[in-house]
Amino acid sequence: MQLVVARIGRAHGIKGEVTVEVRTDEPELRLGPGAVLTTDPASAGPLTIETGRVHSGRLLLRFEGVSDRSGAEALRNTLLIAEIDPEELPEGEDEYYDHQLIDLDVVTADGTEVGRITEISHLPTQDLFIVERSDGSEVMIPFVEEIVREIDLEEQKAVITPPPGLIDDRAEIASSRDES
């Protein structure tokens, strides 16, 4: 399975380093020296990471064969793609890769269908499930243990106990306001 693990940003310095926007929870594993990554667009790669370092909170990478600023700048906005074993699991208990969570059915503890996870949004304070409902609308569900009670990969479902108002239909909320 192929997953986007980073996007190349601007060139840094004159020796071919680039900044990268990391899109993996395990950059040390996916973006370490010697890693060979395919690219989008495909014409830019494959790229082999020569060195990597953190500078002012940003990951900087240098690729084999890219030794100057112009070569680095030519890679700007290129997506870096790693080949991942779909059966691979994160080391920590109750940790999941995004690809394991996408397409899970979301249900409440009493079995009421909420929708299907279409995206994971990684925010500074917490992750959010972007859930598409059967009517095409979306609801955002914080991925915190107080709300997401169970992830069952075998059954392909996420069980939630949402607080009042989190998944209530807009129509229900509007009618309750009208009654007040």
C-alpha positions in Angstrom: 0.0 0.0 0.0 1.3 3.4 -0.9 0.9 6.4 1.5 2.0 10.0 1.3 4.5 10.6 4.1 5.6 14.1 3.3 5.4 17.1 0.9 8.6 18.9 -0.1 8.6 22.6 0.7 11.1 25.3 -0.2 14.8 24.9 -0.7 17.0 25.6 2.4 20.4 27.0 1.9 22.6 26.4 -1.1 23.6 22.7 -0.7 20.4 21.0 -1.9 18.4 20.7 1.4 14.6 21.1 1.4 12.1 21.7 4.1 9.4 19.0 4.3 5.8 19.0 5.6 5.7 15.7 7.5 2.5 13.6 6.9 3.4 10.6 9.0 3.4 9.8 12.7 6.8 8.0 12.3 9.1 10.3 10.4 12.2 8.6 11.8 11.1 5.3 10.2 9.7 6.6 6.9 12.0 9.6 6.3 15.4 8.3 7.5 18.7 8.2 5.5 18.6 5.5 2.9 14.8 5.5 2.5 13.8 5.3 -1.2 10.5 7.1 -1.9 8.4 7.3 -5.0 7.0 10.7 -5.9 4.0 12.5 -7.2 4.7 13.7 -9.9 6.4 10.4 -10.8 8.9 12.2 -13.0 10.6 13.7 -9.9 11.6 10.4 -8.4 12.2 8.0 -7.0 14.2 9.9 -4.4 16.7 8.4 -1.9 17.2 10.3 1.3 20.8 11.1 1.9 20.6 13.1 5.1 18.0 14.5 7.4 18.1 16.9 10.3 15.8 19.2 12.4 16.4 22.9 12.2 14.2 25.4 14.0 11.5 22.8 14.4 11.4 21.9 10.7 12.7 18.7 9.2 15.3 19.3 6.5 16.1 16.5 4.0 18.8 16.2 1.3 18.4 13.7 -1.5 21.0 11.8 -3.4 21.8 13.6 -6.6 20.4 16.9 -5.5 23.4 19.1 -4.5 22.4 22.7 -5.1 19.6 25.1 -4.4 18.1 25.0 -8.0 17.8 21.2 -7.8 16.2 21.4 -4.4 13.8 24.2 -5.6 12.8 22.0 -8.6 11.4 19.5 -6.1 9.1 22.0 -4.4 5.5 20.6 -3.8 6.5 17.1 -4.7 4.7 14.4 -2.6 6.9 11.7 -1.1 5.2 8.3 -1.1 6.3 5.2 0.9 5.4 1.6 0.4 3.7 0.4 3.6 2.7 -3.1 4.5 -1.1 -2.9 5.1 -0.8 -5.4 8.0 1.8 -3.3 9.8 0.6 -1.8 13.1 2.0 1.0 15.2 4.0 0.0 18.3 1.7 1.5 20.9 -1.5 0.0 22.1 -4.6 2.1 21.0 -2.5 3.7 18.2 -3.6 3.5 14.6 -2.4 4.6 11.2 -4.8 6.8 9.2 -5.3 4.2 6.5 -6.6 1.8 9.2 -9.3 4.3 10.3 -10.4 5.6 6.9 -13.7 3.9 5.8 -14.6 2.6 9.3 -18.3 2.8 10.0 -19.0 5.0 13.0 -21.8 3.9 15.3 -23.0 5.0 18.8 -22.8 2.6 21.7 -26.5 1.7 21.2 -25.8 0.8 17.5 -27.1 3.9 15.8 -25.3 4.5 12.6 -23.6 7.9 12.3 -21.6 7.5 9.1 -18.3 6.6 7.6 -14.8 8.1 8.4 -13.6 9.7 5.2 -10.6 11.7 6.5 -8.5 12.2 9.6 -7.7 15.8 10.4 -4.5 16.2 12.5 -4.8 19.4 14.6 -2.3 20.6 17.2 -4.5 19.6 20.2 -6.2 16.5 19.0 -7.1 14.5 15.9 -10.6 14.7 14.3 -12.5 12.1 12.4 -14.3 13.6 9.4 -17.4 11.5 9.1 -19.7 11.5 6.1 -23.3 10.8 7.0 -25.7 8.9 4.8 -27.3 12.2 3.6 -23.9 13.5 2.4 -23.3 16.0 5.3 -20.2 15.8 7.4 -19.7 15.7 11.1 -16.3 16.2 13.0 -15.7 13.8 15.9 -12.8 14.5 18.2 -10.6 11.3 18.4 -10.4 11.3 22.2 -11.1 8.4 24.5 -14.0 10.1 26.2 -15.9 10.1 22.9 -14.3 7.3 20.8 -14.8 4.3 23.1 -13.7 1.5 20.8 -11.9 0.9 17.4 -12.7 -2.6 16.1 -10.6 -3.2 13.0 -12.0 -6.7 12.5 -15.6 -5.4 12.5 -14.5 -2.2 10.6 -16.2 0.1 13.1 -15.6 2.9 15.6 -18.0 3.0 18.5 -18.6 6.5 20.0 -20.5 8.0 22.9 -21.0 11.5 21.7 -21.9 14.4 24.1 -25.2 16.1 23.4 -25.1 18.3 20.3 -22.1 16.6 18.6 -24.0 14.5 16.1 -27.5 15.8 16.5 -29.2 16.7 13.2 -29.3 20.4 12.5 -33.0 20.1 12.1 -33.4 18.7 15.6 -31.3 21.6 17.0 -33.2 24.2 15.0 -36.6 22.8 16.2 -35.5 22.7 19.8 -34.5 26.4 19.5 -37.9 27.2 18.0 -39.7 25.5 20.9 -37.8 27.6 23.5 
